[in-house]
Amino acid sequence: MTERPDRQRLLRSIPKVDLLLEHPRVEALLGSYPRWLVVEAVRKLLDERRARILAGEAGPRLVDGESMVDELEERMEELASPSLRRVINATGVVLHTNLGRALLSREVWRQMEEVALNYSNLEYHLERGERGLRYVHVVDILKKVTGAPAAMVVNNNAAAVLLVLAALARGREVVVSRGELIEIGGSFRIPEVMAASGAVLREVGTTNKTHLGDYAEAINDDTALLLKVHPSNYRILGFTQSVPLKDLVALGREAGVPVYEDLGSGSLVDLRAYGLPHEPTVQESLKAGVSVLSFSGDKLLGGPQAGIVLGEEGIIERVRRHPLNRALRIDKLTLAGLEATLRLYMEPETLARRLPTMAFLATSLEVLKERACRVKGVLEERLPSSFSVRVIEDVSYVGGGALPLAEMPTAAVALIHAGLAASEIEERARRGYPPVIGRIKDEAFLLDMRTVREEDMGPMLDSLGRSLA
Ligand SMILES: *Cc1c(COP(=O)(O)O)cnc(C)c1O
């Protein structure tokens, strides 16, 4: 019975909107944010406090003006930041699809900015003074870098697969090994893309073994294509067999059926130079004689999201002229970014310095360890002593469906707290400013240094200092 008057008293002590707006720190907020946004946030905060009191919560903190302003400052920062924002990738996964895949190089970004902020010759032939094709800006460099006879580009590799199938095999059969009927993240499944393109899937072989004879038997008058798909994010180990591309090409030639390879990540350089296992390159597939191939712009290539299609002139021409192409077309900023990225490949020896994806792959364990030690030192200073901070050696992955089993030795900082589960530390870091995304291993929260650049160090340490304090 004594509760009621208490509640009434608390409700009456909630400050009025106008009073809160006159608080010096709120006035400062009004200098940085639009007035309507601040007023809305103040109203919402006061409503929430009222609801909490009505729900039975008590205590003077609920109506304390200073604590309200603290909360308001935090909320304004959150409200004012865009939904799509920078995060710190401390997962060690270089091509993390959920975290935006490849980071662009600065030189590439400058070229995109130039095209974004000015008019350009996007579809204008400067010498002839007439309408041109947007693809020309990347076709020559693609041909030069890869040795392909012809090239074109679309929005992403999923679009490339759809378009190639629609242009070359609509209403006809496409032969694929059962071991390659893959699903990759974001609901891209070969059988479903095939159905959407209007091509008819002709499965051959088994999950673990497919022989050349299986393809040969499936070929008939209705066969439009032999398709080979990079298994990307999985491997079948043990008793397995697949048909090498060059054997498939020989079969296709004999039968007069073109061969299409969906390379997925599609590297232009031999990754053994970065201490990784051999991954067939785009050039190797072209040399093997494939009629057409496609791969992503933002996986191992290290550029913007795009789908690159290379192959024989006649085939590329059919793909380019298909009506779906207009719906899947590449945007001008992407085109500028792709051209600039490809130009870097003209000097492959500079890639580790100029292309972030390659820089991540090339960073030595010594450098990573040194970085981890620095992070440990700072965190020990800034975090409560109840945290245990250690440097450990672990492995990181390329990601993006490239080399799923290849492990790169790395150094990580492991955080453990007696009173907090690793999942709770992970959540706090993830909800910080900027968000720090790490991973959990053996009950510890890990910050993998492979994907944390020098320029990420300060923001990451500040964010963790605040979120874990
Ligand atoms: C990643 C991938 C795709 C899809 O490429 P996006 O550029 O993400 O559209 C298609 N096929 C394979 C084999 C892949 O690895």
The ligand as an ORCA input file, in Angstrom:
! r2SCAN-3c Opt
* xyz 0 1
  C      31.005    -17.312    -54.781
  C      30.565    -18.220    -55.860
  C      29.498    -17.867    -56.704
  C      28.722    -16.603    -56.539
  O      29.524    -15.491    -56.736
  P      29.038    -14.028    -56.249
  O      30.072    -13.120    -56.814
  O      28.991    -14.083    -54.779
  O      27.699    -13.807    -56.843
  C      29.139    -18.752    -57.689
  N      29.778    -19.920    -57.835
  C      30.810    -20.309    -57.048
  C      31.466    -21.608    -57.268
  C      31.235    -19.457    -56.010
  O      32.233    -19.815    -55.216
*
